[in-house]
Amino acid sequence: MERYGRFRREAIERGIPADQIDRFAEQLRFAIWLGGGDRGEDVVGQSGGLPRLPAGTEWPSEQGIPLPFVASLDCAALPRVEKLPLPVDGSLLFFLDPEKAFDACGRGYDAFARVLYVPAGTETAVRQLPSDGEVPYPEYRLHAEVVPQLPPGLEPDDEDMDDRLMFASDTVKQLVGELTHTEELIALVQDLWPTETGLSSLYIGGYTKRIGGSYSPEEQMARAGLRARLETEPDLPRSERIRWRREEESRLIREWVPLAQFPTEHFCHFGRFLIRFDDLAAGRFDRMRSFPAFTE
C-alpha cells in the first residue's frame, strides 16, 4: 500500500499547503507491530520457544553464556512498509539477556544481544536449548499490523503542545514552530490509520520508545559522542556542547531506526535493538546496537 501518497492526497483535499504536508510527512514513519491473538490470518513469525538455526551454527552466546531466544520473523511474510528496508526473504532471529545486557551497558552496545539473519534457502534445524541455557520465552505465533508513528512532540495525546514538546528533538520543535497546520496533520494520521491499543510483543520500525526516566538511545549515543569529542576539546564552551549534542541527537534520529523493541520476560526490563537505515538496507545486522532499559 502506498501510504505516503494517500496521506498527501487526503491532506491536499483538506486544503493544507503542499509544502507543509511534505515537511510533516518527513517525520511520519510506519512501524510493524507484532503479537499473538487474532490480528490476522497470516503468521509472520514465532515468539519464544526454540529457534531454527543454520546447520552447524552454535547457539548465540556471550562469555560462554547462552543468550535467551526472543523471537524469529519470516521476512517474506512481513508486510511491506515504505522507507523500512527489511530483507524481502529469509529470517531474522533475536536473542537477548536483558539483565546482563543492562548491567553491561557501559562495556558495549551489543553486549548480551544478537541479531541473526538467515538467508532464504539455508538449511536449518530446530536447535535445542543448551543444558546451561535459560528457559526460553513462551512460544506462540506472531501476526502483524502496520501502524503509523510520529516522533515525540507530534504524537497525538491529551496534553497541550507545550507539554508534548518537552521530549521532542530540535527538528520537531522547529517544525511545530514553523507549520500552521500541525494539529490538522496529526488528526489526519489518526483518521487514515486508527490504531487499537492491543498489546504487542515486538515492534519493528517507527521511533524508539522512551522507557522510564532513562535517556533515549539517540540521546545515549549523542552523549557518548560528546564525551569522545571532549577528550580532544576539553575546553569546549557549555553552549557549544549543548548545541552540538542536540544537533547530533537529531541526526541520529534521522539515520537510525528500531530493528526490534520488545518487553522481556525479565521483571522491568525492555529490549531495544537499533540499526542505521543504510546498514538495514545492506543487511549489515552485525552493526546493530542494543539499548536495554529498566522500566522503573
N, C-alpha and C positions, 0 to 999 in steps of 0.2 A: 504494500500500500504506500502510495506517495503522500506521506503525512505532511511534509513541509509545504508542498504545493497546495494541498487542501486548506491548510492554515492560512496561507497567503490569500487564496481566493476568497475565503469567508471574511477575512479581515477587510479586504478591499470592498466587498459588498456592504460592509458596515460603515464605510466612509472613512476608514483610517488611512492616513497617508502612507504610501508605499515605502518611503524611506524609514518611517518609524516601525513598520511591520518587519522590514528586513533586519534592522538593528536589534529588535526584540527577539526575532527568530534565531539570531546567533547564540542566544542564551538558552534556547529551548532544546532539550535533549529528550530522547526516548529510551527507556530502560526496559529490560525484560525481568518481570517478577516471576519467580518460580515457587511452587508449593504443591502440596497434596490436595486431596479433595476433588470436587467436580469443577475444575477450571477449564475443562475442555476434553475433547476425546483423544488428542494426540499426547502421547508420552514422550517427553523430551530428555529425560534423564532419570537418575536414581539418587536419592538421598541416603547416605549411610550404607550399612550392610558391608559387603565385600567388593572390592574393585576388580575389574578385568584389566590385568597388566600385560604388556607385551611379553612374549616368551623370553625367558632369560633375564627379565628385569627384576631387580630386588625391590622389596617393599621400601618406599622412601623413608629415610631415617635421618636423624641429626644426632651426632655424638653417640652413635650406636643405639639410639632410642627410636623405635618405630613410631612414625607420625600417624595420628588418627586420621582415617579416611572420612572426608566430609561429604563429597558428592561427585558424581560424574555426569557429564552432559553430552548428548548426541548433537553435535553441531549441525548436522544436516537437518535435524528435526526442529531446531530452534527457529522462531520467526525471524524473518529478515528485518533489520532495523537500519534505517538510513543513518549514516555517519557513525556507525558502530561496526567496524570491520572485523567481525568474528570470522573464524575459519568456516568455510562452506561445508566441510565434511570432517570426518574424524571425531575424536572425543577429547574432552577436557576433563581432567581429574584434579580435585583439590584435596590437599592434606594440610592439617594444621593442629599443632598442640598449643591451644591458646594461652594456657597458664605459663608454660615455659617460654613461649614467644613474647608474652607481655613482660616477663621478668628479664628477657634478653634484649629488650628494645634498644638499649644503648650500645649493643655489640654488633648490630647489623639489621638491615631492613628485611632480610629474608630468613632470619633465624627461626627454626622450627616450623617453617612453612614451605610448601612446594606446590607448583602447578605443573602437571604433566600433560603434554599434548601427544595423543596417539594418532598418527595419520591413518586415514581410511585404508583398509586392506591389510593392516598389520595383524599378524597372528597374535591373538590374546587368549588368556585363560583366567578364570577366577582364581585370585590368589588368597590363600588362607592367611589369617592373621598370625604374625609371628608369636611364638609362645610367650615372649616378654612384652607383647604389644598391649595397648589399651583396648578395652571393649569398644567395638565400633558403634557408630551412631545408629539409631533405629532406622530400619530400611523401609522406604516407601517410594512409589513412583512420583515423578515430578511432572507437572503440567505448567504451561507458560501463558502469560498475557503481556502485552506491550502497554506501557504506562508512560504518559508524559511527565517530565520532571523539569522544574525550574530551580535555579540556584537560590540560596538564602537571600532574602530581600525581595524576591519575586514570587515566592511560594504563597499560594492562597491560604489565608487563615483569618482568624477573627481579630488579630492585632492591627493597629493602625500602621501606616507606612514607616513612621519613625522607629517604632519598636521592631518592625521586621528588618530594618536595615542595620540593626545592631551588629549582626554577624555577617553582613554582606561584604563582598570584595569591593575594592575601589572601582572596578569596572562596572559593577552593578549600581553602586551609588551614583556614579557619573551618569549612567544610563537613565536612572529614575529621575535625576535632576534635569535631564535634557528632553525626555519624552513627555508628551502631554496626554497620551492615551494608554498609559501603563495599566491602569486598572481594567480598562476595556479589553486589552490584550490578554491579561491574566484570566478574565472571565471567559473569553473566547476559548482558551485552552480547556477550561473546565467544561464548557458547553460541548465542545467537539469530542472530548475523551473523558467523560465522567468515570471516576475510579471508585471502586468499592474499597472498604477498609479491611478486606480479608487478610488473614495472616499469610505471609510468605516466608519461606525458609532460606531463600537465596535471591540476591538481586544482582543483575548484570547491567553495566552501563549507568547512565544518569549521572548523578552527583554523589559525592561521598556524604555519608551520614555523620553528623556531629553527635558524638556519644558523650553523655555526661558533661563534665566541665573540662574535658581534655581538648587540646588543640586538634584541629582537623589535620589529616595527612598533609595537605598542601602547606598548612602553617608549620608543621613539623619540618618539612623539607626546606622551607624558606628560612626558618630559624637556623637549621643546620648549615645552610649555605652562608648565612650571615656570620656565623661563628667561624667558618672557614675563611671568609674574607677578612675578618678582624685579626686573624693570625698574621696577615701581611700588612694590614692597615689598622693597627690598634688605636690610632688617634682619629678615626673616622667620627665626625660630629654626630651627636644623637639624632638630629633632624634628618641627616642623610641615612642613618641606619634605619630609621622608621620608614622613610620614603622607599629605600631600596627593598626592604623586606616586604612592604605592601605590593610593590610592583612585581617582585618575584613570586609572591603568592598568586597574584592574578595570572601571571604567565603559566604557572604550574597548573592552575585550574583549567586553563585553555588546552594545555598539552597532555594532561593525564586524565584517565578515565577509570572508574572502578571496574575491575575484571570480575570481582565477586565480593559481595558483602553478605554476612550471614550471622545470625545468633548461633551460639555454640551450645553444646550440651554441658559446658562448664559454667558454674554459677557466676553470673555477672560478667561474662567475657563475650566479646563480639569480635568477629574476624572481618578484616578489610584487606583485599588484595587490589593494588593499583598497578596500572601499566600505561606507558605512553601510547598515544594513538598510533604513532608510526611503528612502534615495536609490536603492537597488536596486529596491525595490518601485515607486518612482515613475519609474524609467527615467532617472534623472539620472546617466548614466555619465560626464559631464564632471566629476563630483565624485570620481571615482576617484583614489586616491593610490598611487603606485608606491614600493616599498621594495626595491630590488635589493640583493642580498647577495653577498659573496665567500665562497666555501665553505672557504677555507683561511686 
